[in-house]
Amino acid sequence: MSCFALAVNEENAAFGRIVTAPTNGVAGVVPAVLLYMLCFYETKEDAVKEFLLVAGEIGSLFKKGSTISTAMRGCQAEIGVSSAMAAGGLTHCMGGSSKQVLQAAEIAMEHHLGLSCDPIMGLVQVPCIERNTMGAMKAITASQIALAGNPDAARVTLNQVIKSMKETSAAMNDKFKETSEGGLAVNISIAVAEC
């Protein structure tokens, strides 16, 4: 799983095929989970289209209710949203109900709330690329939890998480929103050329 996410991001960072899912900084999450599904599960013929349609609609819910911009909401708006998108797409393709799809998206995003965006030297390499591996793994775990659970018993909804993401980011200092003025971006003691 991690190799799938890293491969997409490395290609993206090397100016290969540019993937936005929903943004360049999280290019690896959705494709990695989609490839995971294709490699490890028997899927129907239209699975790729359905996965992407559901994932896209989950992304649309976040864009309408908050944003997908790290400059506005921090990394939670990229890694969190892409993880939620991938979780929803996977859950649908694994036979989950609409409620389970929303629950999977909620679970995936819930664990990214408050995530800052602090790229070292302002580049989408560190910690961004590694965060894609974690977002992909969380998407799969969220899908498995939603598929094994009862969404009617859930206490947290996707709408509540989207609202919380917006409120959390409003309280977040701007230096943690893609400015490279806080966090890892300023606490790395040496300039690493590879970053």
LUMBA-187787 format. One line per 3 residues: for each residue x, y, z of N, C-alpha, C. Coordinates in steps of 0.05 Angstrom, whole numbers, plus 32768, in hexadecimal, padded with zeros to 4 digits. Example, Ala and Ser with C-alpha at 12.3 -4.5 7.8 and 13.67 -1.06 7.14 Angstrom:
2
8108 7F8E 809C 80F6 7FA6 809C 8108 7FBE 809C; 8101 7FD3 808E 8111 7FEB 808F 8102 8001 809D
This chain:
195
8010 7FE8 8000 8000 8000 8000 8011 8019 8000; 8024 801A 8012 8036 8031 8014 8046 8035 7FFA; 804E 801F 7FEE 805E 8020 7FD5 804D 802C 7FBF
8033 8025 7FBE 8021 8030 7FA9 8020 804F 7FAD; 801B 8058 7FC5 8018 8074 7FCA 8032 8083 7FC5; 8049 8078 7FCE 8063 8085 7FC9 8069 8087 7FAB
8063 8072 7F9C 8069 8071 7F80 805B 8088 7F71; 8042 808C 7F77 8033 80A1 7F6A 803E 80BC 7F71; 8044 80C0 7F8A 804F 80DA 7F93 806B 80DF 7F89
807B 80CB 7F87 8096 80CF 7F7D 8095 80D7 7F5F; 8084 80CA 7F50 8080 80D0 7F34 8076 80ED 7F31; 8063 80F4 7F42 8058 810F 7F42 806D 8124 7F49
807D 811E 7F5E 8091 8131 7F66 80A8 8134 7F52; 80AC 811F 7F41 80C1 8120 7F2D 80B6 812C 7F12; 809F 8138 7F14 8092 8145 7EFC 808B 8130 7EE7
8084 8118 7EF0 807A 8104 7EDE 805C 810A 7ED9; 804D 80F6 7ED8 8030 80FA 7ED4 8025 8107 7EED; 8018 811E 7EEB 800E 812D 7F01 7FF2 8123 7F08
7FEF 811B 7F21 7FD5 8110 7F2B 7FCB 8123 7F40; 7FB2 812A 7F3F 7FA6 813A 7F54 7F8E 812A 7F5E; 7F8F 8122 7F77 7F7A 8111 7F82 7F75 8116 7F9F
7F6B 812C 7FA8 7F61 8143 7F99 7F76 8158 7F92; 7F8E 8156 7F9E 7FA3 816A 7F98 7FBE 815C 7F94; 7FD2 816B 7F8A 7FEC 815F 7F85 7FF9 8154 7F9E
7FF5 8161 7FB4 8002 8159 7FCD 7FF8 813E 7FD7; 7FE1 8135 7FCE 7FD6 811B 7FD6 7FD1 810A 7FBE; 7FE2 810C 7FAB 7FDF 80FD 7F92 7FDE 80DF 7F96
7FE9 80D4 7FAC 7FEC 80B8 7FAF 7FD6 80A9 7FBD; 7FC5 80B6 7FCC 7FB2 80A8 7FDD 7F9D 809A 7FCD; 7F8D 80A8 7FBD 7F77 809C 7FAE 7F82 8087 7F9A
7F97 808D 7F8A 7FA1 8079 7F78 7FAB 8060 7F86; 7FB8 8064 7F9E 7FC3 804D 7FAC 7FAD 803B 7FB6; 7F97 8046 7FC1 7F81 8036 7FCB 7F73 8028 7FB4
7F70 8036 7F9E 7F64 802B 7F86 7F74 8013 7F7C; 7F8E 8016 7F7A 7FA0 8000 7F71 7F9F 7FE9 7F85; 7F9E 7FEF 7F9F 7F9C 7FDB 7FB3 7F82 7FCA 7FAE
7F6C 7FD8 7FA9 7F53 7FCA 7FA4 7F55 7FB8 7F8B; 7F61 7FC2 7F76 7F64 7FB3 7F5D 7F76 7F9B 7F60; 7F8B 7F9E 7F70 7F9F 7F88 7F74 7F96 7F72 7F87
7F86 7F7A 7F9C 7F81 7F67 7FB1 7F64 7F5F 7FB4; 7F52 7F6A 7FA4 7F36 7F62 7FA6 7F2B 7F5D 7F8A; 7F19 7F4A 7F88 7F0B 7F46 7F6F 7EF7 7F5C 7F6C
7EF8 7F6A 7F56 7EE6 7F81 7F52 7ED6 7F7E 7F38; 7EC0 7F8B 7F37 7EB0 7F8B 7F1F 7EBC 7F9D 7F0A; 7EB2 7F9B 7EF2 7EBE 7FA9 7EDB 7EBE 7FC8 7EDE
7EA9 7FD3 7EE9 7EA8 7FF0 7EEC 7EB3 7FFA 7F07; 7EC2 7FEA 7F15 7ECB 7FF1 7F30 7EDC 800A 7F30; 7EED 800E 7F1C 7EFE 8026 7F1C 7EED 803F 7F19
7EDA 803F 7F06 7EC9 8056 7F03 7EB9 805B 7F1C; 7EAD 8047 7F28 7E9D 804A 7F40 7EAE 8055 7F57; 7EC6 8049 7F5B 7ED8 8052 7F70 7EDD 8070 7F6D
7EE4 8079 7F55 7EEB 8095 7F50 7ED3 80A7 7F52; 7EBC 809E 7F49 7EA4 80AE 7F4C 7E9C 80B3 7F69; 7E9D 809E 7F79 7E97 80A0 7F96 7EAC 80B1 7FA4
7EC6 80AC 7F9E 7EDB 80BB 7FAA 7ED8 80D9 7FA3; 7ED2 80DE 7F8A 7ECF 80FA 7F81 7EB8 8108 7F8F; 7EA2 80F9 7F94 7E8B 8105 7FA2 7E92 810B 7FBF
7EA1 80F9 7FCB 7EAA 80FF 7FE7 7EBB 8118 7FE7; 7ECD 811A 7FD5 7EDE 8132 7FD3 7ECD 814B 7FCE; 7EB8 8149 7FBF 7EA6 815F 7FB9 7E97 8168 7FD3
7E90 8155 7FE4 7E83 815C 7FFD 7E96 816D 800F; 7EAF 8165 800F 7EC3 8175 801F 7EC7 8190 8012; 7EC9 8191 7FF8 7ECD 81AB 7FEB 7EB6 81BE 7FF0
7E9D 81B3 7FEF 7E85 81C4 7FF4 7E83 81CC 8011; 7E8A 81BA 8024 7E87 81BF 8040 7E9E 81CC 804D; 7EB5 81CC 8041 7ECE 81D7 804C 7EE0 81DF 8035
7EF5 81CF 8030 7F07 81D3 801A 7F19 81BB 8017; 7F28 81BB 8000 7F3D 81A7 7FFD 7F58 81B4 7FFC; 7F59 81CE 8003 7F71 81DE 8001 7F81 81DD 801B
7F9B 81D5 801A 7FAC 81D5 8032 7FB1 81F2 803A; 7FB3 8204 8028 7FB8 8220 802F 7FA1 822B 8040; 7F89 8220 803D 7F73 822A 804D 7F6E 8218 8066
7F73 81FE 8064 7F6B 81EC 807A 7F81 81DA 8084; 7F99 81DD 807B 7FAF 81CB 8084 7FAE 81B0 8075; 7FC0 819F 807D 7FC2 8185 806F 7FA9 8173 8073
7F9A 8179 8088 7F81 8169 808C 7F6F 816C 8073; 7F71 8182 8065 7F61 8187 804D 7F6C 8177 8035; 7F84 816E 8036 7F8F 815E 8020 7F90 8141 8027
7FA1 813A 803A 7FA3 811D 8041 7F89 8113 804D; 7F7D 8122 805F 7F63 811A 806A 7F4E 8116 8056; 7F4B 8129 8044 7F36 8127 802F 7F3C 8110 801C
7F55 810E 8013 7F5B 80F8 8000 7F57 80DD 800D; 7F5D 80DA 8027 7F59 80C1 8035 7F3B 80BB 8037; 7F2B 80CF 803D 7F0E 80CC 803E 7F03 80C4 8022
7F0E 80D1 800D 7F05 80CA 7FF2 7F0B 80AD 7FEC; 7F23 80A4 7FF1 7F2B 8089 7FEB 7F1C 8075 7FFC; 7F17 807B 8015 7F08 8069 8027 7EEB 8066 801C
7EDF 807C 8014 7EC4 807A 8009 7EC3 806A 7FEF; 7ED6 806F 7FDD 7ED6 8060 7FC4 7EDB 8042 7FC8; 7EED 803B 7FDA 7EF2 801F 7FE0 7EDA 8012 7FED
7ECE 801F 8000 7EB7 8014 800E 7EA0 800E 7FFA; 7E9B 8021 7FE8 7E86 801C 7FD4 7E8D 8004 7FC3; 7EA5 8002 7FB9 7EAD 7FEC 7FA8 7EAE 7FD1 7FB6
7EB0 7FD2 7FD0 7EB0 7FB9 7FE0 7E93 7FB1 7FE8; 7E80 7FBF 7FDE 7E64 7FB8 7FE3 7E57 7FC7 7FFA; 7E64 7FDC 8004 7E59 7FEB 801A 7E40 7FFB 8012
7E2F 7FFF 8025 7E17 8010 8021 7E20 802D 8020; 7E0D 803F 8018 7E13 805B 8017 7E1B 8065 8033; 7E0D 805C 8047 7E14 8064 8063 7E30 805A 806B
7E37 8042 8062 7E52 8038 8068 7E68 8049 8059; 7E62 8051 8041 7E74 8062 8031 7E79 807C 8041; 7E64 8089 804A 7E67 80A2 8059 7E75 809D 8073
7E70 8087 8080 7E7D 8081 8099 7E9B 807C 8095; 7EA2 806E 807F 7EBE 806A 8079 7ECD 8084 8074; 7EC0 8096 8065 7ECC 80B0 8060 7ECF 80C0 807A
7EBB 80BF 808B 7EBD 80CC 80A5 7ED3 80C1 80B6; 7ED6 80A7 80B8 7EEB 809B 80C8 7F06 80A3 80BE; 7F0A 80A2 80A4 7F24 80AA 8099 7F2B 80C7 809F
7F18 80D9 809B 7F1E 80F5 80A0 7F21 80FC 80BE; 7F12 80EF 80CE 7F12 80F4 80EB 7F2E 80F3 80F6; 7F3E 80E1 80EC 7F59 80DD 80F7 7F6E 80EE 80EA
7F65 8101 80D9 7F77 8115 80CE 7F71 8131 80D7; 7F5D 8134 80E7 7F55 814F 80F0 7F6C 815D 80FE; 7F71 8176 80F7 7F86 8186 8103 7FA2 8182 80F7
7FA4 8172 80E2 7FBF 816D 80D6 7FC8 8186 80C8; 7FE0 818F 80CF 7FEB 81A7 80C4 7FF9 81A1 80A9; 7FFF 81B6 809A 800E 81B4 8081 8028 81C3 8085
803E 81B5 8087 8057 81C1 808D 806E 81B5 807C; 806C 81B9 8062 807F 81AD 8050 809B 81B9 8053; 80AF 81A8 8056 80CB 81B1 8058 80D4 81BE 803E
80DF 81D5 8041 80E8 81E6 802A 80D1 81EC 8017; 80B8 81EA 8020 80A1 81F1 8010 809A 81DD 7FF9; 80A7 81C6 7FF9 80A3 81B3 7FE4 8091 819C 7FEC
8082 8191 7FDA 8070 817B 7FE0 8080 8161 7FDF; 8093 815E 7FF1 80A2 8145 7FF4 80A2 813B 8011; 80AB 814C 8024 80AC 8143 8040 809C 8157 8050
8088 814F 805F 807F 8134 8065 8069 812A 8052; 8063 813A 803E 804B 8134 802E 804A 8119 8021; 8060 8110 8015 805F 80F7 8007 805A 80E0 801B
8068 80E1 8032 8063 80CB 8045 8047 80CC 8050; 803C 80E3 8053 8020 80E5 805D 800C 80D7 804A; 8013 80D6 8031 8002 80C8 801E 8000 80AA 8025
8016 809E 802E 8015 8082 8036 8002 807E 804E; 8004 8090 8061 7FF2 808E 8078 7FD5 8093 8071; 7FD0 80A6 8060 7FB5 80AB 8057 7FA8 8093 8049
7FB8 8086 8039 7FAF 806E 802A 7FA8 8057 803E; 7FBA 8053 8051 7FB6 803E 8065 7F9D 8044 8076; 7F9A 805D 807E 7F82 8065 808D 7F69 8061 807D
7F6A 8066 8063 7F52 8062 8052 7F49 8045 8052; 7F5C 8033 8050 7F56 8017 804F 7F4B 800E 806A; 7F58 8017 8080 7F4E 8010 809A 7F32 801B 809F
7F2E 8034 8097 7F13 8040 809B 7EFE 8031 808C; 7F04 8028 8074 7EF2 8018 8064 7EEB 7FFE 8072; 7EFF 7FF0 807B 7EFB 7FD7 8089 7EEA 7FDA 80A2
7EEF 7FEF 80B1 7EDF 7FF4 80C9 7EC2 7FFA 80C2; 7EBE 800B 80AD 7EA3 8011 80A5 7E94 7FF9 809A; 7EA2 7FE8 808B 7E95 7FD0 8080 7E8E 7FBC 8096
7E9D 7FBC 80AB 7E98 7FA9 80C1 7E85 7FB4 80D6; 7E7E 7FCD 80D4 7E6E 7FDA 80E8 7E52 7FDF 80DF; 7E43 7FEC 80F1 7E28 7FF4 80EC 7E27 8013 80EB
7E24 801F 80D3 7E25 803C 80D1 7E0E 804A 80E0; 7DF8 803B 80E5 7DE2 8047 80F5 7DE9 804C 8112; 7DFE 803E 811B 7E07 8041 8137 7E1D 8055 813A
7E26 8060 8124 7E3C 8073 8124 7E34 808D 8133; 7E46 8098 8142 7E40 80B1 8151 7E4B 80CA 8144; 7E5C 80C6 8130 7E68 80DD 8122 7E60 80DA 8104
7E57 80F0 80F8 7E4F 80F0 80DC 7E65 80FE 80CB; 7E64 80F9 80B1 7E76 8106 809F 7E71 8125 809F; 7E59 812D 80A0 7E53 814A 80A1 7E60 8157 80BA
7E5F 8149 80D1 7E6B 8154 80E9 7E89 8156 80E7; 7E95 8142 80D9 7EB2 8143 80D6 7EBA 8159 80C2; 7EAB 815D 80AD 7EB1 8173 809A 7EAF 818E 80A9
7E9A 8191 80B9 7E97 81AA 80C8 7EAE 81AD 80DC; 7EB6 8198 80E9 7ECC 8199 80FD 7EE6 81A0 80EF; 7EEB 8195 80D7 7F03 819C 80C8 7F04 81BA 80C2
7EEE 81C5 80BB 7EED 81E2 80B5 7EF2 81F2 80CE; 7EE6 81EA 80E5 7EEA 81F8 80FE 7F07 81F5 8108; 7F11 81DD 8106 7F2D 81D8 810F 7F40 81E9 8100
7F3D 81EB 80E6 7F50 81FA 80D6 7F4D 8218 80DB; 7F35 8221 80E1 7F31 823E 80E7 7F41 8246 8100; 7F44 8233 8112 7F53 8238 812B 7F71 8233 8128
7F78 8227 8112 7F94 8220 810D 7FA4 8239 8104; 7FBC 823C 810F 7FCD 8252 8107 7FD5 824F 80E9; 7FD5 8266 80DB 7FDB 8265 80BE 7FF7 825A 80B8
800A 825B 80CB 8024 8251 80C5 8025 8233 80C1; 800E 8225 80C8 800C 8208 80C4 7FFA 8201 80AC; 7FF7 8214 809A 7FE6 8210 8082 7FF6 8215 8069
8008 8204 8062 8016 8204 8049 8028 821D 8045; 8031 8229 805A 8041 8241 8058 805F 823B 805D; 8065 8223 8068 8080 821C 8070 808B 822E 8085
807A 8239 8096 8082 824B 80AB 8080 823F 80C7; 8078 8225 80C8 8076 8218 80E2 807A 81FA 80DF; 807B 81EC 80F6 807D 81CF 80F6 8098 81C5 80EB
8097 81AF 80DD 80AF 81A3 80D2 80BE 81B6 80BF; 80AF 81C7 80B1 80BC 81D9 809E 80D0 81EB 80AB; 80CD 81F3 80C4 80E0 8204 80D2 80F1 81F6 80E6
80EA 81DE 80ED 80F9 81CF 8101 810E 81BC 80F7; 8111 81BB 80DD 8127 81AA 80D1 8140 81BB 80D1; 8154 81B2 80DF 816C 81C2 80E4 817E 81C6 80CC
817C 81B5 80B8 818D 81B8 80A0 817B 81B8 8087; 8184 81C5 8072 8176 81C4 8059 817D 81AA 804B; 8169 819A 8046 816D 8180 8039 8166 8183 801C
817A 8181 800B 8176 8187 7FEE 8161 8174 7FE2; 815F 815C 7FEC 814C 8148 7FE1 812F 814E 7FE8; 812A 8160 7FFB 810F 8166 8004 8101 8177 7FEF
